[in-house]
Amino acid sequence: MNDTPEDQPMKSKVAPCACMIVLGLLVIVFAWWNIRWSPIILTLLGAVTMIRGLVNQCCCAGDCRRSSAES
């Protein structure tokens, strides 16, 4: 029997990346906090987010992928 992608269960699930949650919180904080260097921080956080998207790997030390057997 041929196994098509629809027949196979998902092998791994993507867990939330802790470093991306922290980056998102920092963006919110610096967007609302009126300090002189806030635009610089927001630009750097945006650049880190874009680089992380291009690399397509989790930037934190923990493993962002877990197998469905673990959940």
Backbone hydrogen bonds, N-H to C=O, Kabsch-Sander energy under -0.5 kcal/mol:
donor,donor_aa,acceptor,acceptor_aa,energy
4,T,2,N,-0.8
7,D,4,T,-1.1
8,Q,4,T,-1.3
13,K,66,R,-2.3
15,A,13,K,-0.7
15,A,64,C,-2.8
18,A,16,P,-0.6
21,I,17,C,-1.6
22,V,18,A,-2.1
23,L,19,C,-2.3
24,G,20,M,-2.2
25,L,21,I,-2.3
26,L,22,V,-2.4
27,V,23,L,-2.2
28,I,24,G,-2.0
29,V,25,L,-2.6
30,F,26,L,-2.8
31,A,27,V,-1.8
32,W,28,I,-1.5
33,W,29,V,-2.0
34,N,32,W,-0.6
35,I,33,W,-1.4
38,S,35,I,-1.3
41,I,37,W,-1.8
42,L,38,S,-2.5
43,T,39,P,-2.0
44,L,40,I,-2.3
45,L,41,I,-2.7
46,G,42,L,-2.1
47,A,43,T,-2.2
48,V,44,L,-2.4
49,T,45,L,-2.1
50,M,46,G,-2.3
51,I,47,A,-2.5
52,R,48,V,-2.3
53,G,49,T,-1.9
54,L,50,M,-2.1
55,V,51,I,-2.4
56,N,52,R,-2.0
57,Q,52,R,-0.7
64,C,62,G,-0.5
66,R,13,K,-1.9
68,S,11,K,-1.7
70,E,67,S,-1.2
71,S,67,S,-0.7
